Amino acid sequence: MSSPYVESYAVDGTELVSIGEASTKIKSVLKMLGIPSDLIRRAAVVAYEAEMNLVIHGGGGEMELEVWPECIKISAVDTGPGIPDIGKAMTEGFSTAPEKIREMGFGAGMGLPNIKRNSDGFELLSEVGKGTTLRSEILLQKT
């Protein structure tokens, strides 16, 4: 495969009931492509947590899946409020989720740390007032 398999997914930031649709589609695509189950699990965690962040914090956005012979790349981009302190946001247990989200059992402050833990490559870029871009890479073959 000289070029990647690519799919994009719009994530609605107004409907909590739609959380999980993009990550479920990503998981299905990876199964269809024959990706090993342990890597699908890691990619599913990354995709779900990224999708949750798009809805809860970013007001929605766009997710993209790229499958290359050597890796899976998942990105999430929003034009939300941005992250003022990425270091703090990466701290396990730190959350800026609204109370109604926490009452629903979400917003425990584990999303970004879980994404990083399940990624072989991780990048988080954010500018206050402009939005956030998250990129994760999962290697298909360890070198």
C-alpha positions in Angstrom: 0.0 0.0 0.0 1.8 3.1 -1.2 -0.9 5.5 0.0 -2.9 5.2 3.2 -6.5 4.1 3.7 -8.1 7.4 4.9 -11.6 8.2 6.3 -12.9 11.3 7.9 -15.7 11.6 10.5 -17.6 14.7 11.5 -18.3 14.7 15.2 -21.4 16.6 16.3 -20.7 18.6 19.5 -24.3 19.2 20.3 -25.5 15.7 20.9 -24.1 13.6 23.8 -26.1 10.6 22.5 -23.9 10.5 19.4 -20.7 10.0 21.3 -19.1 6.9 20.1 -20.3 6.8 16.5 -17.0 7.9 14.9 -14.9 5.6 17.2 -17.2 2.7 16.5 -16.8 3.2 12.7 -13.0 3.4 13.1 -13.0 0.1 15.0 -15.1 -1.5 12.3 -12.8 -0.3 9.5 -9.7 -1.6 11.4 -11.4 -5.0 11.8 -12.3 -5.0 8.1 -8.7 -4.2 7.2 -7.5 -7.2 9.3 -5.6 -5.2 11.9 -4.6 -7.3 14.9 -7.1 -7.2 17.8 -4.7 -5.8 20.4 -3.9 -2.8 18.1 -7.6 -2.4 17.4 -8.3 -2.1 21.1 -5.6 0.5 21.5 -6.9 2.5 18.5 -10.5 2.2 19.8 -9.4 3.7 23.2 -7.7 6.6 21.4 -10.6 7.2 19.1 -13.3 7.1 21.8 -11.4 9.4 24.2 -10.6 11.8 21.4 -14.2 11.8 20.3 -15.4 12.4 23.9 -13.1 15.4 24.1 -14.4 16.8 20.8 -18.0 16.7 22.1 -17.4 17.7 25.8 -14.7 20.4 25.3 -14.4 21.2 21.6 -17.9 21.8 20.5 -17.5 19.0 17.9 -15.0 18.7 15.2 -13.4 16.3 12.8 -11.7 13.0 13.3 -9.5 11.3 10.7 -8.2 7.7 10.4 -5.2 6.9 8.3 -4.0 3.3 8.0 -0.5 2.9 6.6 1.4 -0.4 6.3 3.5 0.6 9.3 1.0 2.5 11.5 -2.5 3.7 12.3 -2.9 7.5 12.6 -5.9 9.0 14.4 -6.4 12.8 14.5 -9.0 14.9 16.1 -9.4 18.6 15.3 -11.8 21.2 16.8 -12.2 24.9 16.7 -13.3 25.1 20.4 -11.9 27.2 23.2 -8.5 25.6 23.2 -6.5 24.3 26.2 -4.8 27.0 28.3 -2.4 24.6 30.1 -1.6 21.4 28.2 0.7 20.2 31.0 -2.2 20.4 33.5 -4.6 18.9 31.0 -2.3 15.9 30.7 -2.4 15.3 34.5 -4.4 12.2 35.4 -7.6 13.3 37.2 -7.5 16.9 36.1 -10.8 17.8 34.4 -12.6 20.9 33.2 -15.7 18.9 32.2 -19.0 20.5 33.2 -20.8 19.1 36.3 -23.6 17.7 34.1 -21.0 15.6 32.3 -19.5 14.4 35.5 -22.9 13.4 36.8 -23.2 11.2 33.8 -20.0 9.4 34.7 -17.7 11.1 32.2 -15.1 13.8 32.7 -12.8 12.0 35.1 -9.7 13.6 33.6 -8.3 10.4 32.2 -9.0 11.0 28.5 -5.8 12.6 27.4 -3.6 10.4 29.6 -5.4 7.3 28.2 -4.8 8.5 24.6 -1.1 9.0 25.3 -0.7 5.7 27.1 -2.3 3.8 24.1 -0.2 5.7 21.5 3.3 5.0 20.2 3.4 8.6 19.0 1.3 11.5 20.5 1.1 15.2 19.7 -1.3 17.7 21.3 -1.4 21.3 19.9 -3.8 23.9 21.2 -4.3 27.6 21.1 -6.7 29.4 23.4 -9.6 30.8 21.3 -8.6 28.8 18.2 -8.9 25.1 19.0 -7.1 21.9 19.5 -5.4 19.3 17.3 -4.6 15.9 18.7 -2.6 13.3 16.7 -2.0 9.7 17.8 0.1 7.1 16.1 0.0 3.3 16.8 2.7 1.2 15.2 1.7 -1.9 13.4 5.1 -3.4 13.6 7.6 -2.8 16.4 11.1 -2.2 15.1 
